[in-house]
Amino acid sequence: MNSLVIFFLLAVSFTKAAIPKPVVNANFGYGYAVDVEKPITADGFACMKESGYDVAFIRAYNASFYGTFDKNAISNLRNADSAGLGAEVFMTPQPNSHKSGGTQLLEVYNGLKYAGIAANRIWVQVTSPDKWRKYYQTNVAFLTEIARAALVKGITIGYYTNKSDWARITNSASAQAKFLWYWNVNGTGPSGESPADFSDFLPFGGFAMPLAKQFGKAESVCGFTVNRDVYLANNFVKFTGKKSDEIVVGNAL
C-alpha cells in the first residue's frame, strides 16, 4: 500500500514538473513570438500562450515542388486563434517555379480566404540564396510580382530576411515594402541564440527599423520544435473583447 502511495506521489510530481513555467519576461518594449511550420495542437498553442508568447508566425506557403499552399496553415491558424495568440502568416515562395510570384501570392490569399481567414499582411521569406535564381534582376522581378499581386488584394507585404541574404538575392535592392522581420541565429537550440532584441540590427535595403526578429532556431517550447522571435510590442494590443467568427491575420504587430 505504501509503495502505491509513493508511486502515485512521484507520478504527480513528475506530471507537475512537465508543466512549462512562464518564460522570462521580454525586454521592455518587446514581446515574445514563435514561428512554426509543423502542425501545432490547440493545447500546444495554449501552453505557449501561458508561457509568455503572444504572437505566432505561421507558414502558409512552402517551396516544395513548384510552390504550394501549406496544408498545416489552416489548422495552425485556428489553433493559435483559439489560444488567444495574435497571428501573422509567412510564405516561403519558390523562385524557380513556372508559377509567377503573383500566382504564388494569390494561392496564399485564396487558400486563406476559402477557409474563412482574412489576411491583412503576408510576410515573404527571402532567405537561402542558393535556392534563388542566379541573376538578382530575376529575383527582384519575382518579388515585384508578389508585391503587385498583394497590392491588388489590399494586402500589406513584409519581408523575412537579413542583410546578407538580401544582398545576395537582390543585390541590396531597395525593398518595395518597409516591414522587416529579420533573423540572426548562430546555430540551433538555446546555445545558438542571439540577443532577444534589436541591438544587433544594421539598416539595409531601405529597411530603417525592423518589426520582429528571429533570435532562436529549432528550440523546444511546450514539447514542440519552433523558432523563437521577439517583436516590437508598442503597437500590439492584447485582445480582450468578444471574438469574431472570422479570423484575421497580419495585424498582430
N, C-alpha and C positions, 0 to 999 in steps of 0.2 A: 504493500500500500504506500509506504513512504517513498519507495523508488518511483512509483507512478506520479506522486505529487511532485517530486523533484524534477522528473521528466517534463511534466506539464509546465512547471515554473520556468524551466530552461527554454521550452518551446516558446512561451510567451515572451521571454526576454529577447530571444533571437528575432521574433516577429517585430517587436518594438524597435530593435536595432536596425531592421531593414527599412524602416520608415525614414526617408531622407530628411535631414534637418534643413531649415531655410539657408539659402546661400548668404554669404556675407553681403551686406548692403553695397550697392554700386556707389562709385564715387559721386559726389554732389553734381547734379545736372545730368547724370546718365541713368539709364535703365538697362536691365539685362534682357537679352533675347536669345532664341535658339534659331538655327536654320536647319531644315530637315529635307531629306529626300526619301527615306524609307517610311513605311506606314507607322504611325504612332496611334495608340489607342486613346480613347476618351479619358481613361484613368491615367494614362501616361501624361497627357497634357494637363490634367487636373493636378497631378503631382508636381509638374513643372511650375504651374501657377502658384501652388503652395510653397514652392521652394524659392520663389522670388523672381521668376521670369514673367514678364508681362506681354511680350510680343513673340510671334513665331513667323519666321520667313519660310515659306513652303514652296517647294519646286512644283511648277505647273506644266513644265515642258522639258523634255530631255532630248539629248542629241543622238539617241540610239537610231540606227538605220538612217533614215533621211530626216529625222526630227519627228517627234510625236508628242501628243498631249500626255502628260504624266498620269498614269492610271491611279496613283495614290493621292493625287491632289485633292479630289473632292472629299474623300473621307477624312483626310488630314485637316482640311479647312473646316469641315463641320465639327470635327472633334475639338479642334482648337477653339472654335467659337463657343461651343458648349461649355468649355472650361473657363471662358471669360478672358481668353487671350486676344490681344489685337493681332490681326493677320496681315501679312504682306506676301505677295507672290513673286517668284522669280522664274525666268525661263532660261534654260541652257540651250541656245539655238544651235543649229547645225549649219555652219557656213559653207560646207562642201556639198550641201544638198541641191537637188534640182529645183527644190521649192525656194521661192524668194524669201527674203527676210520678212516682207509684208505678209506673205501667206502664213508663215510660221507664227507671227504675232496674232493673226486672225484665228488660227487654230487654238491659241490660248484663250482668246476672247470668247470664241464660240463654245469651247469646252466648259468654261465657267458659266456662261450665260444659260446654256441648256440645263445646267444643274441649279439654276436659280441664284447664282452668285454674281454680283456686280463688281467690276474692277475699276477702281479709281487710278491705280498706279500699278505698273508692272516693271520689275527690275530685270534688266538684261545682263546676263553673265558674259563678261568679256575677259576670259582667263585662258590659260593653257595655250600659249601662242602656237605651239607645234600643231595644234588641231585646226588652225585657221589657214586661210589662203596665203600664198607666198607673197603676193603683192598687196601692200597696205591700201592702195586705191580701191581694190576689190572689196576689202573688208569694210572700208569706210562707206562704200556704196551699199553694202549689205545692211549695215547698221542704220543708214539713212532710210532704207526701205522700211525697216522696223519702226523707226520714229514717225514716218509719214503715215503708216497704217494706224499707228496708235493715235495720232492727231485726229484722223478722220473719225475715230470712235470716241473721241473725248477722253482718252487715257493719257495720263502723265507717265513719262518714261524716266527711269533711274538706271544707273549702271553699277554692277558689282564687278569690281576690277581693282587694280592697283597701279602705281606709277610705272613699274617695269612692264607689266602685261600690256597696258595701254600703249606704251611707247612701241613695243614690238609688233603689236597687232595693227595699230592705226598710225604709226609714225608720229605719235604725240599730237594727233589732230585735236582741234577744239571741239569738245562734246556739244551736241545739239541740245542736250538736257543737262541741267546743273545738279541734279540729285545724285549723290555718290554714296555708295556703301563699299568701303574698301576693305581689303584683307591684309593682315600682317601676322603670319604664323610661322614659327621656327621649326615646327615638327608636330607630329600627332601627340595627343594626350596632354595632360596638365604641364608637363615639362617643356612643351613646345609653345606655351602661351606667350604672347607679348602683352604689354600693359593694357589693362581694360579701360582705356581712354584714348583720346586722340592726340596725345602728346608726341607721337611719332609721325604725325601727318605732315607732308610737304605738298603744296599745291601743284597740280599738273593738269594738262588737258582742258583747261578752263574751269576746273573744279576748285573753287576757293575754299570750301568748307564741306566736310562730309556730314551725312546724317547718321551713318551707322558704320560699325567696324566689326569684322570677324577677327577675334583675337585668339580663339582656341579651336582646334580641329580634332574630330573623331574622339570626343570625350563621352563618358557615360554619365547621363543625367536621368535619374529615376529609372534606371535599367535600360535606357535606350541610347544608342550611339547618335550623337548630334554634334553640330558645331556650335560654339558659343560666341555671342556677339554682345556689343553694347551699342546704345543709340542715344541720341540727344533726347532727353526726357522733358525738356522745357515745354514742348508743344503737345505732349501726349496727355490726354485726359482720360482717366480710367472711367469706363462705362458703369453707371450706377442705376440707370433707368430701366424701363421695360424693353426687352429685346424685340426687334422686328423679326418677321419670318424670313426676310431676305438677308442674306449675309453680304456685307460689303467689305471688300478687301482693298488695301492700299491706302488707308488713311490712318494707320497706327502711328506714323511718325510725323 
